[in-house]
Amino acid sequence: MAVLRTLPVLSQTRPQRPHYYGREFGVTDPLAALLGEQQPSSGARTGQQPTAGQPRAAQQDTAGTGVPTGRSGAPSAPATETAPHSATPGTVAATGPMYWHGGPEAQPMGFFTDTTVCIGCKACEVACKNWNQLPAAGGGEWEMSGESYDNTLRLDGIHWRHVKFVEQFPNAYNGRWLLMSDVCKHCVQAGCLEVCPTGAIIRTEFDTVVIQSDVCNGCRACIAACPFGVIDMNPASGTAQKCTLCYDRISVGLEPACSKACPTDSIQFGTVDELRERAEQRVQKLRAEGMTDAYLYGADPDGPLGGLNAFFLLIDDPEVYGLPRNPQMPSRNLVNSSALGVAGAAALGALAAIGIRKRRMDDMAGHRYDDDVPPPPDDDVPPPPRVVT
């Protein structure tokens, strides 16, 4: 009897890592109630009201109802506490200074996605759409895709998170599923930012890439420039949209919605430097346990696009997961395209010069061309009379 090959169970417990609650700013996180987490209470800052049509910001519950009522501004000083997972569900323990914050001293933040522990639950997709108030495709009614358990199929303007299901079954009893929660990579050298003609795409103090919908003119240049196919148009707003790495949440000390909702910590959030160190340790552990094909995609700061602020641990070729092996900036083609353009113009000019010279030589030799022949007589003019002798 054939044995179904599955990935080894590497850990039965959820890792102890920081989750952030914006304690210094008195921010209440609506997602915490869904996850059974107790929220801290402290002094609050009240900011401006959220802009209509924009994703919900991390907001202060001033009415005590659990519903955010105001938008908090970006912090200018480091927050004071962290809230790692406690051994007792529903409790939060402060353990010292938070090591990231907004303002001029902000550090690059990102995602580390460990695909070996993704279970395909799509909690990240649901949390992302819920927090950012993204519309449903087809008004919520559509047919099943037939592509495994994947009906989202790809990232686009209304799906900023997408869990990929890759089936590898050579026969009915032997194979595996590869699962990966895909997202915008927030490239250090972003092609979308390079081509945007209006300045709608900006780099934040957290080294993330954000599209400002109120500045975007819908030209779609960024869609073609992204080597990962992340950006697309949001039909509700008529502008290009993608993941913001929950800028409205992290700017006030809250964890992004997707990583907060992930039950296995496949999606991990933190400073990029710490995530890279953590990812390297994870790869070494997997290889020591026999998974020698484990490697990091996009974690090398000297690699393509200067590294990715949202990188992945994979166990198969990048193409299997729908990722390019060597993503490039749009400007990589400028030299070659310019050289081809100059060469093409020179060739056309040479052909034109040869044609003009040939015609002049033929004129000097008395050669007549078809366009020099007089037109035929008009059919309406009667022929001259015949003379009979």
NORUR-V847144 format. One record per residue. RES is the residue in one letter. SS is DSSP state (H for helix, E for strand, L for the rest). PHI is phi in degrees with one decimal (none if undefined). D_CENTER is the distance of its C-alpha to the mean C-alpha in Angstrom with 2 decimals. Layout:
<<RES & SS & PHI & D_CENTER> <RES & SS & PHI & D_CENTER>>
//
This chain:
<<M & L & none & 43.14> <A & L & -70.8 & 39.69> <V & L & -105.4 & 37.46> <L & L & -72.2 & 33.84> <R & L & -81.2 & 31.69> <T & L & -129.3 & 29.21> <L & L & -70.9 & 27.23> <P & L & -67.0 & 29.52> <V & L & -79.6 & 29.52> <L & L & -97.4 & 28.79> <S & L & -157.4 & 29.07> <Q & L & -99.1 & 30.53> <T & L & -118.6 & 29.73> <R & L & -72.8 & 26.64> <P & L & -61.3 & 26.10> <Q & L & -87.6 & 27.39> <R & L & -144.3 & 24.65> <P & E & -68.0 & 24.20> <H & E & -119.2 & 22.89> <Y & L & -116.0 & 23.02> <Y & E & -128.0 & 24.87> <G & L & 62.4 & 25.43> <R & H & -62.3 & 29.16> <E & H & -61.9 & 30.24> <F & H & -100.1 & 28.93> <G & L & 63.5 & 30.40> <V & L & -91.1 & 27.17> <T & L & -98.0 & 27.40> <D & L & -97.2 & 24.36> <P & H & -61.3 & 24.73> <L & H & -70.4 & 22.70> <A & H & -64.1 & 25.34> <A & H & -63.7 & 28.01> <L & H & -68.3 & 26.16> <L & L & -95.2 & 25.79> <G & L & 71.7 & 29.42> <E & L & -107.1 & 28.92> <Q & L & -80.0 & 31.47> <Q & L & -92.4 & 30.37> <P & L & -75.0 & 32.16> <S & L & -122.8 & 34.31> <S & L & -158.5 & 34.94> <G & L & -62.2 & 35.47> <A & L & -116.0 & 33.00> <R & L & -110.2 & 31.66> <T & L & -106.8 & 31.34> <G & L & -107.8 & 28.95> <Q & L & -77.5 & 28.41> <Q & L & -72.8 & 27.67> <P & L & -66.5 & 24.13> <T & L & -76.3 & 23.37> <A & L & -61.9 & 23.74> <G & L & 87.2 & 20.73> <Q & L & -97.4 & 18.30> <P & L & -58.2 & 16.67> <R & L & -62.4 & 19.40> <A & L & -87.0 & 19.80> <A & L & -68.0 & 21.38> <Q & E & -127.0 & 24.91> <Q & L & -92.2 & 28.49> <D & L & -86.2 & 30.68> <T & L & -85.5 & 33.86> <A & L & -95.5 & 35.63> <G & L & 73.3 & 35.44> <T & L & -102.4 & 34.02> <G & L & 86.6 & 30.69> <V & L & -104.9 & 28.97> <P & L & -62.1 & 27.28> <T & L & -124.2 & 29.36> <G & L & -151.6 & 28.10> <R & E & -103.2 & 25.11> <S & L & -87.4 & 25.37> <G & L & -81.7 & 24.79> <A & L & -68.9 & 22.93> <P & L & -72.5 & 25.22> <S & L & -115.4 & 27.30> <A & L & -138.8 & 28.84> <P & L & -65.0 & 27.82> <A & L & -70.7 & 27.95> <T & L & -107.5 & 30.88> <E & L & -141.8 & 30.13> <T & L & -114.3 & 27.83> <A & E & -135.6 & 27.93> <P & E & -70.7 & 27.47> <H & E & -59.4 & 28.08> <S & L & -91.3 & 31.79> <A & L & -66.8 & 34.10> <T & L & -101.5 & 35.33> <P & L & -58.0 & 32.95> <G & L & 85.8 & 32.66> <T & L & -120.3 & 33.53> <V & E & -127.5 & 31.72> <A & E & -117.2 & 33.15> <A & E & -83.4 & 32.67> <T & L & -125.7 & 32.95> <G & L & 140.7 & 32.71> <P & L & -67.8 & 30.68> <M & L & -72.0 & 26.93> <Y & L & -97.3 & 25.47> <W & L & -139.4 & 22.58> <H & L & -166.5 & 22.84> <G & L & -86.6 & 21.85> <G & L & 88.4 & 23.87> <P & L & -66.7 & 24.76> <E & L & -100.2 & 24.92> <A & L & -64.6 & 21.46> <Q & L & -100.9 & 19.90> <P & L & -60.7 & 16.37> <M & E & -115.8 & 14.66> <G & E & -168.9 & 11.93> <F & E & -119.9 & 11.61> <F & E & -115.7 & 13.76> <T & E & -106.5 & 13.44> <D & E & -93.0 & 16.86> <T & H & -71.0 & 16.81> <T & H & -73.8 & 20.61> <V & H & -114.5 & 21.07> <C & L & -72.6 & 18.62> <I & L & -107.5 & 21.02> <G & L & 71.0 & 18.86> <C & L & -75.1 & 20.04> <K & L & 66.9 & 16.90> <A & H & -61.6 & 17.87> <C & H & -65.1 & 14.33> <E & H & -62.3 & 13.47> <V & H & -65.4 & 16.69> <A & H & -63.3 & 16.39> <C & H & -64.4 & 13.03> <K & H & -65.8 & 14.61> <N & H & -67.1 & 17.84> <W & H & -67.5 & 16.98> <N & H & -89.5 & 14.91> <Q & L & 54.2 & 17.50> <L & L & -84.0 & 15.36> <P & L & -71.7 & 17.83> <A & L & -80.3 & 18.71> <A & H & -71.7 & 18.42> <G & H & 62.4 & 21.90> <G & H & 67.9 & 23.40> <G & H & 91.4 & 23.01> <E & L & -120.4 & 25.10> <W & L & -157.6 & 23.96> <E & L & -88.8 & 25.26> <M & L & -64.5 & 24.18> <S & L & -76.2 & 22.17> <G & L & 80.3 & 24.42> <E & E & -95.2 & 21.58> <S & L & 54.5 & 22.62> <Y & L & -101.1 & 21.52> <D & E & -107.8 & 18.18> <N & L & -106.3 & 18.46> <T & L & -76.7 & 14.87> <L & L & 73.9 & 14.38> <R & L & -162.7 & 10.75> <L & L & -75.5 & 7.59> <D & E & -157.7 & 8.81> <G & L & -68.9 & 10.06> <I & L & -119.5 & 11.95> <H & E & -128.9 & 10.12> <W & L & -90.8 & 7.21> <R & L & -127.9 & 8.44> <H & E & -146.4 & 10.13> <V & E & -89.5 & 13.00> <K & E & -88.1 & 14.03> <F & E & -111.6 & 17.81> <V & E & -110.4 & 19.22> <E & E & -93.9 & 23.00> <Q & E & -126.0 & 25.23> <F & E & -125.8 & 28.76> <P & E & -65.1 & 31.35> <N & E & -150.4 & 33.93> <A & L & -71.8 & 34.51> <Y & L & -120.3 & 35.30> <N & E & -143.3 & 33.13> <G & E & 168.2 & 29.35> <R & E & -160.2 & 26.25> <W & E & -106.1 & 22.94> <L & E & -108.1 & 19.75> <L & E & -118.4 & 17.27> <M & E & -147.9 & 13.71> <S & E & -87.7 & 11.34> <D & E & -89.9 & 7.87> <V & L & -161.9 & 4.76> <C & L & -59.0 & 1.80> <K & L & -85.6 & 4.96> <H & L & 49.0 & 6.49> <C & E & -58.4 & 8.71> <V & L & -64.5 & 12.34> <Q & L & -113.9 & 13.01> <A & L & -90.8 & 10.27> <G & H & -66.2 & 11.28> <C & H & -63.7 & 10.07> <L & H & -65.7 & 12.21> <E & H & -66.8 & 14.91> <V & H & -101.0 & 15.59> <C & L & -62.5 & 15.37> <P & L & -82.9 & 19.10> <T & L & -107.6 & 19.47> <G & L & 75.7 & 17.84> <A & L & -70.2 & 15.64> <I & E & -96.0 & 12.66> <I & E & -127.5 & 13.94> <R & E & -107.3 & 13.65> <T & L & -83.7 & 15.12> <E & L & -67.8 & 17.87> <F & L & -93.4 & 15.66> <D & L & 64.4 & 13.85> <T & L & -99.3 & 10.58> <V & E & -110.2 & 9.05> <V & E & -128.5 & 10.00> <I & E & -98.4 & 11.02> <Q & L & -87.8 & 14.68> <S & L & -63.3 & 15.61> <D & L & -77.8 & 19.24> <V & L & -109.7 & 18.89> <C & L & -65.0 & 16.66> <N & L & -103.4 & 19.13> <G & L & 73.4 & 17.11> <C & L & -74.3 & 17.81> <R & L & 72.9 & 14.67> <A & H & -62.8 & 14.82> <C & H & -67.6 & 11.17> <I & H & -63.5 & 10.42> <A & H & -73.4 & 12.79> <A & H & -80.9 & 11.80> <C & L & -75.9 & 8.29> <P & L & -74.2 & 9.62> <F & L & -104.8 & 7.04> <G & L & 65.2 & 7.40> <V & L & -83.6 & 4.13> <I & L & -86.2 & 6.31> <D & E & -155.7 & 9.71> <M & E & -82.8 & 12.83> <N & E & -94.1 & 13.98> <P & L & -63.9 & 17.62> <A & L & -72.9 & 18.93> <S & L & -102.4 & 18.08> <G & L & 72.1 & 18.06> <T & E & -127.1 & 15.20> <A & E & -74.5 & 11.63> <Q & E & -143.5 & 9.35> <K & L & -163.6 & 6.01> <C & L & -59.9 & 5.94> <T & L & -105.9 & 8.64> <L & L & 53.0 & 9.42> <C & L & 46.5 & 12.48> <Y & H & -56.8 & 13.95> <D & H & -66.3 & 16.94> <R & H & -86.8 & 17.68> <I & H & -69.2 & 17.33> <S & L & -70.7 & 19.27> <V & L & -119.8 & 22.19> <G & L & 88.9 & 22.03> <L & E & -101.4 & 20.35> <E & L & -77.0 & 17.94> <P & L & -54.6 & 14.57> <A & H & -61.7 & 15.45> <C & H & -66.7 & 13.64> <S & H & -70.5 & 15.20> <K & H & -67.3 & 18.39> <A & H & -86.1 & 18.78> <C & L & -65.8 & 18.20> <P & L & -78.4 & 21.84> <T & L & -109.5 & 21.75> <D & L & 60.3 & 19.58> <S & L & -63.4 & 17.30> <I & E & -100.4 & 14.57> <Q & E & -118.6 & 16.13> <F & E & -117.0 & 15.49> <G & E & 171.0 & 17.46> <T & E & -70.3 & 18.05> <V & H & -61.5 & 16.41> <D & H & -61.9 & 19.96> <E & H & -67.3 & 21.13> <L & H & -63.1 & 18.23> <R & H & -65.2 & 18.94> <E & H & -64.0 & 22.58> <R & H & -64.4 & 22.09> <A & H & -66.9 & 20.03> <E & H & -62.3 & 22.78> <Q & H & -63.6 & 25.38> <R & H & -65.1 & 23.74> <V & H & -62.2 & 23.66> <Q & H & -61.5 & 27.28> <K & H & -65.7 & 28.28> <L & H & -63.1 & 26.88> <R & H & -65.6 & 28.63> <A & H & -66.5 & 31.78> <E & L & -92.8 & 31.72> <G & L & 105.0 & 31.61> <M & L & -91.1 & 27.96> <T & L & -72.6 & 28.21> <D & L & -90.2 & 25.17> <A & L & -74.6 & 22.71> <Y & E & -157.2 & 20.58> <L & E & -101.5 & 17.51> <Y & E & -110.5 & 14.55> <G & L & 87.1 & 13.02> <A & L & -86.2 & 15.43> <D & L & -78.5 & 17.86> <P & L & -66.1 & 17.87> <D & L & -98.0 & 19.99> <G & L & -87.9 & 17.78> <P & H & -57.6 & 15.50> <L & H & 61.1 & 13.54> <G & H & 69.7 & 15.57> <G & L & 92.0 & 13.78> <L & E & -113.6 & 10.45> <N & L & -77.4 & 10.57> <A & E & -122.7 & 8.83> <F & E & -119.6 & 11.07> <F & E & -135.1 & 12.95> <L & E & -101.9 & 16.61> <L & E & -118.7 & 17.43> <I & L & -127.8 & 20.89> <D & L & -149.4 & 20.61> <D & L & -60.1 & 19.44> <P & H & -57.7 & 15.73> <E & H & -62.0 & 16.52> <V & H & -62.2 & 17.76> <Y & H & -90.7 & 14.37> <G & L & 78.4 & 12.90> <L & L & -109.3 & 11.54> <P & L & -70.7 & 13.22> <R & L & -69.8 & 16.05> <N & L & -138.0 & 16.04> <P & L & -63.6 & 13.03> <Q & L & -132.1 & 14.60> <M & L & -77.5 & 14.50> <P & H & -58.7 & 15.92> <S & H & -70.3 & 18.94> <R & H & -62.9 & 19.95> <N & H & -93.7 & 21.84> <L & H & -63.0 & 23.74> <V & H & -64.6 & 26.77> <N & H & -64.5 & 27.20> <S & H & -65.2 & 26.68> <S & H & -65.1 & 29.12> <A & H & -63.1 & 31.60> <L & H & -65.0 & 31.51> <G & H & -64.6 & 31.97> <V & H & -64.0 & 34.93> <A & H & -64.2 & 36.43> <G & H & -64.4 & 36.17> <A & H & -64.6 & 37.82> <A & H & -64.7 & 40.54> <A & H & -64.9 & 41.25> <L & H & -64.0 & 41.61> <G & H & -62.4 & 43.86> <A & H & -64.5 & 46.00> <L & H & -63.1 & 46.43> <A & H & -64.4 & 47.45> <A & H & -63.5 & 49.95> <I & H & -63.6 & 51.43> <G & H & -63.7 & 51.84> <I & H & -64.2 & 53.57> <R & H & -64.3 & 55.88> <K & H & -63.0 & 56.84> <R & H & -65.6 & 57.83> <R & H & -63.7 & 59.94> <M & H & -64.6 & 61.71> <D & H & -67.9 & 62.45> <D & H & -63.1 & 63.82> <M & H & -67.3 & 66.13> <A & L & -85.3 & 67.37> <G & L & 80.6 & 68.21> <H & L & -74.6 & 65.72> <R & L & -103.1 & 65.05> <Y & L & -100.4 & 61.71> <D & H & -59.9 & 61.18> <D & H & -76.5 & 60.20> <D & H & -91.3 & 63.60> <V & L & -75.0 & 65.62> <P & L & -63.2 & 67.17> <P & L & -66.7 & 65.98> <P & L & -66.8 & 68.10> <P & L & -64.0 & 70.78> <D & L & -71.7 & 69.98> <D & L & -67.7 & 71.00> <D & L & -75.8 & 72.56> <V & L & -82.9 & 75.21> <P & L & -66.6 & 78.25> <P & L & -68.8 & 79.47> <P & L & -64.2 & 82.69> <P & L & -66.8 & 85.88> <R & L & -83.7 & 87.42> <V & L & -100.5 & 90.86> <V & L & -97.2 & 93.31> <T & L & -115.2 & 96.27>>
//
